[in-house]
Amino acid sequence: MSRLCLSTGSSRPLIVFRFGPLVPVIEGADRHAKKELVAELQVMNTVGSHPNVVKLLGYCIEKDPVYVIVEYLAKGDLKSVLMEYRDKDPGTGYSNLPGLSKSLSRTLVKFAWDVANGMAYISSLKYVHRDLAARNVLVGEDMVCKVSDFGLARDVMNTRIYHRESQGPLPMRWMALESIFDDVYTTKSDVWSFGILLWEIVTLGARPYPLLRAKTMISQLQQGYRMPKPRQCKKQLYDMMCSCWQKSPKDRPSFQSLYQQLDDMVSEDADYIIITDLEESIYEDNITDDTNEKL
């Protein structure tokens, strides 16, 4: 896959992805890969326009190579933006940038608000994302976050449940218990992933479950373990994470509820993340990646 940024003469440049030619690994593999890509495009096309969802502007699938045109977000993925903040002066003001809070703490909460808003919209259309993580959220020049990467998304309009059929690396550190053990994905499993994304935001892009291998993490989750509150995180925000990690999906909040809670936080003149009190130990992650993990 190649990527090209094009200027349209307007204030909104485009990203053009070029896929192909699709070379088969086994007979029919190229056809399957193209079918998966077309399914993703259909999801994006159906989702339509929302301020916190990456917009599909056009595509051509009649012949190889396949071209996909999406809006361009200059800051890249949210995980990279968060990691860059680790090297910034925590006291730096950001009020000179449009749409950005005067403190980094409030900016981070605004990031979570953006994602919750986008996911509330996606879930209202009865879509399940299945790979919600900071790496799959893009950030514009105006610091607005938009949910991206619908490669695993599926329409569950009728059943509201999707059972995974394909094999391959999985984003296990972001997956709900029922997704790990039963291959069941719903909007409420996306809510679990949102809780992990919140943890990523609070820790400026740290790897979830630091110092735990995937097998150990899964075993402990089954026994009731949840990531402890980061030192720099206020209890109200951590309580929101924990509500997303309830064992029973029905006990987890909706994205609309999460959006409303974050909307209240954004409206308040308060800091919910103490950036000057970052917990350095969470970045000491020397675990070799598990081959079946998507990170």
Secondary structure, 3 states (H helix, E strand, C coil): CEEEEECCCCCCCEEEEEECCCCCCCCCHHHHHHHHHHHHHHHHHHHCCECCECCEEEEECCCCCEEEEEECCCCEEHHHHHHHHCCCCCCCCCCCCCCCCCCHHHHHHHHHHHHHHHHHHHHHCCEECCCCCHHHEEECCCCCEEECCCCCCEECCCCCCEECCCCCCECHHHCCHHHHHHCEECHHHHHHHHHHHHHHHHCCCCCCCCCCCHHHHHHHHHCCCCCCCCCCECHHHHHHHHHHCCCCHHHCCCHHHHHHHHHHHHHCCCCCECHHHCCHHHHCCCCCCCCCECC
